[in-house]
Amino acid sequence: MPLIQKYVGIKKINPLKGAIEEKASPQFSWKKWFSGEYAKSAEEYVNHGFGFKPIFVRSDNQLAYSLFGEVRANNVLVGKEEYLFEKNYIEAYTGKDFIGIESIEQNVRMFKNIQDSLWARGKHVLVVLAPGKASFYPEFIPDEYGTGSDSTNYLMYVQELGKQGVDYLDFNAWFMQNKGKKEYPLYPKTGIHWSHYGMLLAADSIIRRIEKVGEWDLPEIKWTNIEYVDEIRRIDDDIEQAMNLLFPFENRKMAYPNISIVNGGKDRPKVVCIADSFFWEMFNMGISDKVFGKGEFWYYFNTVYPQEYTRPTKMGDINLSTAIDSSDVFVFMATEGNLAHFPWGGHSALNQVFSKEYSYDEKKVEENKIQLKIQEIKNDQNWLRHVEGKAKKNGISLDSMLYLDAVYMLNQ
């Protein structure tokens, strides 16, 4: 029957999920035949792709889990009430992967240097801390893995980003603050990423922050109705899918807004996002090309999308100096489970480019910040009228008062 299924296809079988390596059919040659290479390749191909294999694998995985609590998926564990986790998220929450304050201080200094260098060129940096499932659901972590720690990569990054003045968004804190307060779940039970609903909230916030720092008018994500259903969609059960079991877990209802991207905004800054898998859904819904101007996704600072879709493109294939010149914003994003390696060499590579080619004048950077703050005051009519009143009271020109107020605000 497996032989018939493989070559006749009498029944369609759902393929296995996760990082499955496909084996190609071996190419015959007399040289490979006599060396034994062909026989070895043929054996691997047959063992990998025999008929009904997904059913056999799922049956084996289900028996191992149901009888012995054994999970065959790499790095996955089952928590209380069958909440699924990946182990690196728990290690991040409990501080077991803490890289030390000195390393984080150095990383943030590089972010600061990149931010100031880009400021001098009229460009921007935004660091985004995506939420982590262990921080969001600590009550479901198995007791043997311990509790939260005061010395974690996440907490030290928040401390140093604020101390050194790097622009950042902290969704980990926001998700925890809003746990149970939102109408729909922000995190799924059997997935590792934020829920589709939570991702859309985060995407809107990122768009609005970039719109504000660059004073751009960007397209908006518009929501119509929200489907609140028992059926799990998109990647809200990605860990469960990777476990390749026969029977599904009991899940919770999830929300799926129907969205459209309204192209009313007149500006299209090019945004490069250096991120882990938390950016995938944003990228797939079109944020990089429908909101930003032909933006790019540098996945783990390794693979370049969307170029990878047409031909294999790694970071070594692109010119960083050219990428800097042609981009307006660089977003660095990671969840807490990946902060031990964040941002995967991306900041040091960009920092080297700046140190070699774009060493910045500190006075020019400060002056640029002042001018941007002045423009921010001018864009706020109430603030501008207040400054006009101060100028008259002090007997100086409006331009002078604007400059003094901008300097004061920056110093504060």
LUMBARO-226694 format. One record per residue (C-alpha): residue in one letter; x, z, y. Coordinates in steps of 0.001 Angstrom, whole numbers, plus 500000, padded with zeros to 6 digits. Example, Ala and Ser with C-alpha at 12.3 -4.5 7.8 and 13.67 -1.06 7.14 Angstrom:
residues 2
a512300507800495500 s513670507140498940 
end
This chain:
residues 412
m500000500000500000 p502778500715502549 l504278497310501710 i500924495564502209 q500279497468505441 k503672496522506864 y503442492793506185 v499671492143506186 g498480494753508682 i495216495651506935 k494678498566509279 k496000499233512777 i497900502522512950 n498497504357516218 p502259504482516791 l504216507706517028 k504688509131520526 g507830510391522216 a511402509118522262 i511200506887519190 e514183504622518572 e513068501222517317 k515174499569514613 a515621495804514854 s515341493554511834 p518922492962510573 q520474489528511078 f521909488093507888 s525467486746507633 w527810486408504646 k530371488586506411 k527818491425506843 w526656490894503248 f530072491350501676 s531066494207504002 g527899496155503156 e526787496242506814 y523684494130506099 a522524496421503274 k522938499502505451 s521049497911508383 a518283496678506066 e517862500155504581 e517580501737508035 y515058499090509100 v512859499595506029 n513019503401506227 h512162503302509918 g509242500872509776 f507489501112506420 g503690500812506367 f501594503874507234 k504739505730508404 p502998507294511465 i500329508796509176 f502948510245506808 v504967511698509718 r501887513220511359 s500776514703508036 d504202516241507465 n504316517621511025 q500792519053510700 l501597520821507432 a504788522282508879 y502924523605511921 s499726524791510225 l501440526528507286 f504704527776508816 g504303527519512618 e507192525055512662 v507329522573515537 r509163519330514782 a509285518028518387 n512627518615520084 n512804521493522620 v509088522353522239 l507600525760521479 v504033527018521154 g503168529990523334 k500280532387523318 e496807530846522911 e498601527620521918 y499911526871525406 l502785524446524972 f506178524815526680 e509564523184526675 k512353525712526118 n514429524730529153 y511560525757531469 i511489529230529954 e515280529488530191 a514996528572533887 y512254531162534511 t514168533929532739 g517474533011534413 k519309532092531207 d520474528769532724 f521529530289536079 i524565528368537402 g525554530992539993 i525063531354543720 e528423529738544542 s527474526472542817 i524078526394544519 e525615527135547932 q527990524219547436 n525176521895546360 v523079522820549384 r526072522292551700 m526268518737550377 f522538518302551021 k523098519606554553 n525963517185555141 i523877514262553862 q520924515361555988 d523020515593559160 s524787512323558425 l521455510569557963 w520050512255561077 a522854510683563086 r521686507301561800 g517991507938562420 k517281508614558727 h515972511630556827 v516380513803553717 l513667515787551956 v514289518115548997 v511214518683546807 l511020521579544354 a508397520620541769 p506559523396539894 g507601524708536498 k505189525570533704 a506948528817532781 s506626530134536347 f503003529003536486 y501964530426533082 p504308533374532372 e501458535222530638 f501540532665527795 i505305532812527138 p506111534390523730 d507278537996524178 e510618537408522450 y511746535090525268 g511795537843527892 t510409538012531419 g511190536530534815 s514492537183536561 d515545537721540169 s518605535520539576 t517334532032538897 n518379528609540125 y514971528161541740 l515077531387543784 m518644530756544936 y517849527166545930 v514919528373548040 q517156530971549678 e520004528557550435 l517853525603551536 g516186527852554097 k519419529519555183 q521329526256555668 g518464524416557355 v517730521690554808 d514225520213554990 y512354520998551759 l508921521376550160 d508397524165547614 f505553523183545287 n506566525821542751 a505592528561545209 w502498526681546404 f501197526159542869 m501658529840542022 q499952530904545269 n496967528672544489 k496685529495540800 g493017530098540067 k492023529346543664 k491619525591543296 e488454524150541831 y490382522220539166 p493444523039537011 l496826522447538659 y498678522590535343 p497512521443531880 k497596523505528702 t499380520994526470 g501448519069529029 i504739519895530728 h504148518182534094 w501736519109536859 s498203517935536150 h497126514539537440 y495018516400540003 g497955518613541035 m500243515588541258 l497870513871543697 l497820516961545941 a501625517007545928 a501876513259546583 d499617513587549623 s501755516449550966 i504988514460550497 i503492511459552299 r502316513648555187 r505710515378555512 i507576512052555583 e505030510731558074 k505662513726560326 v509482513818560239 g509760510102560930 e506772509906563288 w505367507068561201 d501801505976560556 l501568505657556766 p498793504589554385 e496641507367552956 i495475508358549478 k491665508333549579 w489608510231546985 t486078509331545983 n484457511122543048 i486304513434540671 e485664513198536929 y485902516662535369 v485968515969531648 d486974517347528237 e488877514163527415 i492579514538528226 r493991511488530004 r497238510163531409 i500121512561530707 d498180515841530804 d498893516324527075 d502374514791526895 i503911517663524863 e501051517587522390 q501447513824522006 a505167514228521315 m504426516716518520 n502709513877516583 l500129516010514768 l496996514916512908 f494610517293514660 p494430517936518429 f494757521341520100 e491743522937521709 n492190521924525325 r490625522739528664 k488662520446530967 m490800518471533400 a490048516682536676 y490702513001537337 p489985511871540898 n489252508214541509 i491680507205544217 s492635504263546359 i495529503778548743 v494203502717552156 n496592500333553861 g495633501363557384 g499059502698558321 k501238500310560270 d504626501683559144 r506441501157555854 p509680503177555756 k511787502559552674 v512012505760550629 v514488506303547793 c513523509091545392 i516232510663543223 a514170512633540741 d513343513700537228 s510157512777535345 f507916514608537838 f508051511508540057 w506912509109537332 e503167509370537926 m503603508986541678 f505749505925541093 n503304504445538592 m500337504869540925 g502163502767543514 i503471505272546073 s506822503471546325 d505435500017547121 k501914500649548473 v502789503584550765 f506504503134551323 g508285499858551925 k509663498623548595 g510936502077547718 e513146502816544733 f513193505481542020 w516683506547540915 y515702508290537680 y518089511213537078 f520522509299539334 n521082507070536344 t518525504255536055 v517170502285539016 y513469501345539164 p511709498962539651 q514810496789539053 e515101498140535492 y511827496395534607 t513353492935535070 r516960493612534034 p518879496766533025 t520047498421536268 k522169501570536410 m523505503421539453 g526892501778538938 d525232498400539520 i524162499139543100 n526149499543546301 l525454502987547756 s526578502010551262 t524117499105551266 a521375501352549867 i521954503866552671 d521813501157555338 s518577499665553973 s516682502960553429 d514955505350555810 v514378508468553691 f516063510003550647 v513903512383548585 f515570514651546011 m513021516073543544 a513311518308540479 t511295520848538541 e512758524310537912 g513626523377534326 n516131520803535613 l517644522668538578 a520713523660536555 h521832520015536717 f520084518961539948 p520594516414541472 w522682514946538641 g525629513968540837 g523458512174543394 h524354514411546322 s528106514315545631 a528073510498545288 l526215510062548580 n528399512717550194 q531524510776549238 v530120507625550845 f529437509507554060 s532836511202554098 k534572507838553666 e532433505530555765 y529949507509557824 s531753510646558955 y529415511886561648 d529956513231565115 e528448516729565221 k527594516438568918 k525779513175568252 v523795514824565470 e522723517679567746 e521780515318570554 n519697513261568157 k517842516408567052 i517139517288570696 q515741513840571447 l513494513957568375 k512214517395569442 i511510516058572944 q509504513238571425 e507590515771569316 i506661517682572500 k505533514475574210 n503305513622571250 d501464516960571604 q499328516782574788 n498735520540574987 w502436521285574549 l503386518618577096 r500982520055579722 h502469523492579136 v505997522136579744 e504817520291582900 g503520523614584253 k506858525305583534 a508721522465585278 k506649522911588466 k507013526676588359 n510817526437588020 g511159523609590544 i512919521192588173 s512106517740586797 l509929517272583727 d512836515621581860 s515063518641582491 m512348521064581365 l511692518997578239 y515396519091577401 l515619522861577926 d512517523535575833 a513755521268573034 v517102523078572930 y515317526435572937 m513027525429570049 l515934524136567960 n517888527345568547 q514864529361567423 
end
